[in-house]
Amino acid sequence: MQTAQQVYRSYGFVPIDTPVLEYFEILAGKGGEESDRQMYHFRDNGDRHVGMRFDLTVPLARFAAQHANELGMPFKRYHIAKVWRGERPQDGRYREFMQCDFDTVGTTSIVSDIETGLVINDLMQAIGFENFTIQVNNRKVLSGLLEKLELGQHSVAILRSLDKLTKIGRQEVAKEIQDNIGAAGEQVEAVLQLAEISGTNEQIIAAVEPLVAGNERGMTGLDELRQFNDAVVATCGPDHHFKIVVTVARGLDYYTGTIFETFLDDLPEIGSVCSGGRYDDLANLYTKQKLPGIGASLGLDRLLTAMQKLKMLPESRTSADVLIVFFDKDRVRDYLSIASKIRAAGIGVEFYPEAKKMGQQLKYADRRGFKAALIAGGNEFESGQVQIKWLAAKEQAEIVLSDDCQEIIEHLNERLSGQ
């Protein structure tokens, strides 16, 4: 979360918070049938029909519409908070989970689309990932083709079906489209032809062009993809993490343009860990003022699940580096004084609360993942020397105990900075 905050702030995003509860009509119908079905909603004591937010974007649109004149546009915000969806829990997917959102509201500039992709890229690298792919598409390309095929009125249903292409396969998607909207075989074939284009980003753009040629919306989306690709090549070099995938549609209904899905190359089955896109019409539901927006969200819980599987997280179960062993019950004030001085120097310290056997306390320190244990009994206090055990390295040092604990602090800092 701190890393996300640092990356977001480096691009000029500022933090806001919105309520967990919104009026039901604010949330209903914004994310599609599935979001409505998964939404927790009820009547409160005042008999108001309210819902718990299923994402952070819809409440942002309401907030921006309500306060647009005070905020000034464009408005760049980030929001790290919990959301709720009543879906079936599984690995990396929960009913209550944390999202780390960032959004730009009030501009349709392609620069904001490009910047959104760059934030995702910087965020993944800052967290520690090297092998990941940011899949990029533009809904205008898909919508343009459907308009050309006279299927524009069925775009939502077709986009949902295409979103399942990698999950259920070509034949099932074709059958689903035909069953749901009664499309002719050649219409379905044209849609799937677009969906199955592959190659480099430049090759994909070239192959898509004749399919959407003659449709203004489709050509606009293709031009935006071309500008996006040119910008990331110029910014990140030819070996960047962005891949144009024309089947990416995103499940939420409010997306209108550029869309993103981020997958871990070493764990693709975990699903997208950072997704988003452009939603130019969402705030129009709450205001007559035009408030286009674009943003993305890091799914913190799913990402942490992936990091555990990839063994990217330390095994430590403590936020402190040092455990002070409670050796002599008559020296509580001395232990607390040492702990206070070390903390004041910026080093995390935990003082074990009970004078148990030292072996038990060291076992606790090892199990919790402390880096060092500071040991001082009556003899050590009298001699003015304490022992510091470095648990992983199985090394031990005797350090002078002074009134200001300066030697102890210097020793800890030196060892901790080198790890």
Order of alpha helices (4+ residues) and beta strands (2+ residues): alpha-beta-beta-alpha-alpha-beta-beta-alpha-beta-beta-alpha-beta-alpha-alpha-alpha-alpha-alpha-alpha-alpha-beta-beta-beta-beta-alpha-beta-alpha-beta-alpha-beta-alpha-beta-beta-alpha
